[in-house]
Amino acid sequence: MMNKRYSLHKIHDEANCPFDEAGYSWFKFGDTQFAHIFAEDLFNGFIKEFGDEILEQEEIILFPSPYHSIPTASNFLCAFFKEHLNYFLFEHGKSACVEGKIHRKQTYVQDYGNMSFEERMTLIAGDTYYIDKSFVDGKFCIFIDDIKITGSHEKTVDKILKEYDVNGEFIFVYFAELMNPDIHPRIENHYNYFKIKTAKDLVEVMNSDHFSFNTRITKYILLMEDGDFDFVYQNLSKKMLSQMLLLAISNNYHQVEEYKRNINKLKNNLQWQLTYKKDNDKILTHQNSQSV
């Protein structure tokens, strides 16, 4: 069966971006405000084209791009797209869709956005994926991703579905798609880093009211040189730093050589804070008991 595809924005010309580059860059580094905006735009475009087909379905499963423990930016896009889709289904008296997950085991430190199609496929080939066939088989599945540059993501998902012998109807939905094969895939990094040039830019995004950690920003910080890492560390709350450490551990980043130095710096500094707080609490408790 042929997969169907939909993309909201088509990239034909390197000099003329059809979407908000600044917003997209912030979105890729965890600004969920733009995930909300982009999801609404994507849903509105998608439903115009596929609304009738959607209403014919009994069960719909929505998939973000594969991840292990820390969500990707497209995971937030998918979550907000799901809200719009469910409201549309509700208005038409239909059952809500459910969110599925393609599990992935490996992680890599290389910058995917700079790679050619061949390099991307080689990198992904070393990954391990899992999908629950009994949950997905025979269903109408929508796979959401933020951008299609080379199609490596789609080919990988396709391969997983074939490997697990999953049948059903599949639509791949993208916020943007590169249509011009003469443009090098590294344009993806032009979009990714459009507004993120320095550690200061990163801290600005992270201290906004609508920030959530994703894989990109976590890996980016863990690969930072000392000066930049220290700047980020000094300008974030302890709560946020603790959250980042726990997320990194949950994704097994502590077992990746390139991340170990900054993970240990995080751990040691946070441990010192914790010990200091405990000692302080003991002193205060002692002082309070003396003054009673």
ABEGO torsion letter per residue (X at the ends): XBBBBBBABBBABAABBABBAAAAAAAAAGBAAAAAAAAAAAAAAAAAAAAAAAAABABBBBBBBBBBABBBAAAAAAAAAAAAAAAAAAAAGBBBBBBBBBBBABBBABBAAABBAAAAAAAAAABBBBBBAAAABGBBBBBBBABBAAGAAAAAAAAAAAAAGBBEBBBBBBABBBABAABBAAAAAAAAAAABABAAAAAAAAABAABBBBAAAAAAAAABBAAAAAAAAAABBAAAAAAAAAAAAAAGAAABAAAAAAAAAAAAAAAAAAAAAAAAAAAAAAAAAAAX
